[in-house]
């Protein structure tokens, strides 16, 4: 490979990297997740692990396809949230509670500001 060709190849790679960086810079900031409570208890021969997590999604943010450790209730504290799960789509607003089944899903902030959401998970297993 000639030096001239090598320089053009390096310049091309730098230009592609810069373009990719610009695209990433245009994406919304990542979501913030804070565990508020985690507690384990034994009740009637069953071990229960309960977690409560507060999640904040910036405007325009959509989660990748994912699942949670367990199904459970979710509560929208602030904003508008679109949930796609099991081939169905539903929009929830502040004050809405819904049940997440634990299937593969995405959640997208479809409002103007941030979405704040409480996720409650209760896992039950043998003692």
C-alpha positions in Angstrom: 0.0 0.0 0.0 1.4 3.4 -0.9 1.8 6.1 1.7 -0.7 8.3 -0.3 -3.4 5.5 -0.2 -2.8 4.8 3.5 -3.3 8.5 4.4 -6.6 8.6 2.4 -7.7 5.4 4.2 -6.9 6.9 7.6 -8.7 10.2 6.7 -11.7 8.2 5.6 -11.8 6.3 8.9 -11.5 9.6 10.9 -14.3 11.1 8.9 -16.6 8.1 9.5 -15.7 8.1 13.2 -16.5 11.9 13.4 -19.9 11.3 11.7 -20.7 8.4 14.1 -19.8 10.6 17.1 -22.1 13.4 15.9 -25.0 10.9 15.6 -24.4 9.6 19.1 -24.1 13.2 20.4 -27.6 13.9 19.0 -29.2 11.1 21.0 -31.1 11.8 24.2 -29.2 11.3 27.5 -29.5 7.8 29.0 -32.2 6.9 31.5 -31.5 7.1 35.2 -32.4 4.3 37.5 -32.4 4.4 41.4 -33.2 1.5 43.7 -35.4 2.9 46.5 -36.1 -0.3 48.4 -34.9 -3.9 48.4 -36.2 -6.3 51.0 -36.3 -10.0 51.4 -38.8 -11.8 53.7 -40.0 -15.4 54.3 -43.7 -15.8 54.5 -45.7 -19.1 54.7 -42.8 -21.2 53.2 -42.2 -18.7 50.4 -39.2 -16.4 50.0 -40.2 -13.0 48.8 -37.8 -10.4 47.4 -39.3 -7.0 46.7 -37.7 -4.1 44.9 -39.0 -0.6 44.2 -37.0 1.3 41.6 -37.5 4.9 40.4 -36.6 5.4 36.7 -36.3 8.7 34.8 -36.4 8.8 31.0 -35.3 12.0 29.2 -37.5 13.4 26.5 -37.3 11.3 23.3 -35.6 8.3 25.0 -36.7 4.8 24.1 -35.4 1.8 25.9 -34.0 -1.1 24.0 -36.1 -4.3 23.9 -35.8 -5.8 27.4 -37.4 -7.7 30.2 -37.5 -7.2 34.0 -36.8 -9.7 36.7 -40.5 -10.1 37.4 -43.9 -8.8 36.4 -45.6 -6.3 38.6 -47.3 -2.9 39.0 -45.8 0.3 37.5 -46.8 3.8 38.3 -46.1 6.9 36.2 -45.2 9.8 38.5 -44.6 12.4 35.7 -44.8 12.6 31.9 -46.1 10.4 29.1 -44.9 6.9 28.6 -45.5 4.6 25.6 -45.1 0.9 26.5 -44.9 -1.8 23.8 -45.3 -5.3 25.2 -46.6 -8.6 23.7 -47.5 -6.9 20.4 -49.6 -4.2 22.1 -48.9 -0.5 22.5 -50.4 1.7 25.3 -49.6 5.3 26.4 -49.7 6.1 30.1 -49.7 9.6 31.7 -48.8 10.9 35.2 -51.1 9.3 37.7 -51.5 6.1 35.7 -50.8 2.6 37.1 -50.4 -0.4 34.9 -49.3 -4.0 35.1 -46.2 -5.2 33.2 -46.3 -8.9 32.4 -42.5 -9.6 32.4 -42.5 -10.2 28.6 -40.1 -8.5 26.2 -41.0 -4.8 26.0 -39.8 -1.3 25.3 -40.7 2.0 27.0 -40.6 5.4 25.3 -40.9 8.9 26.6 -43.5 10.4 24.2 -44.0 13.6 26.1 -42.3 17.0 26.2 -40.4 16.6 29.5 -38.9 13.8 31.5 -40.9 10.6 32.5 -40.6 9.5 36.1 -41.8 5.9 36.8 -41.9 3.6 39.8 -41.3 -0.1 39.1 -42.3 -2.6 41.7 -41.1 -6.2 41.4 -42.0 -9.1 43.8 -40.1 -12.3 43.2 -41.4 -15.4 45.0 -39.5 -18.7 45.4 -39.0 -21.6 47.8 -37.6 -20.7 51.2 
